[in-house]
């Protein structure tokens, strides 16, 4: 039996929340999780969207790269 493991070199994750604090909490949790995979934050992009019914949604895209 031949077992071969490959390292993850790049990973992009998308986040969505109803407020900035919740969005930040989700991102920080995933940063800790990805550190176990030897990934660090390369870039972050964020936006604020308004829905037709007036709700505000905060979104972010985080690009992780190998250390």
N, C-alpha and C positions, 0 to 999 in steps of 0.2 A: 504494500500500500504506500503510495507516494502522496504526501501532504505538502501542499505548497501554499504559503501565505504571502499575500501582497499588501503593501502599505497603501493607505489612502493618501493621495497627494493633494487633492483638491476636493472641496465639498461646499456646496451652496445650499443655504437653508433659508426658508421664508417664514416670517412671523407676522401675526395679526393680533391686535388687542383693542379693547374699547377705551383704554387710557394709556398714557405714556409710562406710568409706573408699572403696570402689568406687562407692557411690551418689554421694558427694561429687565424685569424679573425673568421673563421667558428667555431672553437672549443670554442673560448671565448664567442661568441654569445650563443652557446648552454649551456655553463656553467651557464650563467646568467639565461637562460630559466629554467634549471634544478634546480636552487636554489629555484625557486618558488615551486617546487615539493619536497623541502627539501632533495635534493640529492647533494652530493659533489663528487669531482673527487677522485677515489680510485687509478687508475693507467692509464698510457698512454703508448701506444706502437706506434712507427712510422717507416715507411719505405720509401725508394726512389726506384722507378722503372723506367726503361728505356724501351720505346716501340720500336718495330722493326724499326719504321721510325725516331728514334732518339729523340723523345720527352721525357721529364722527368716528372713523375707524383709522387707527394708526397701524402702519405696516412697515416692515423692514426686511431687507435682504442682507444676509451676512455671508461673506465669502471666507471660508477657512482654508488655510494652506499648511502643508507640512512644515515643521520646525526646521 
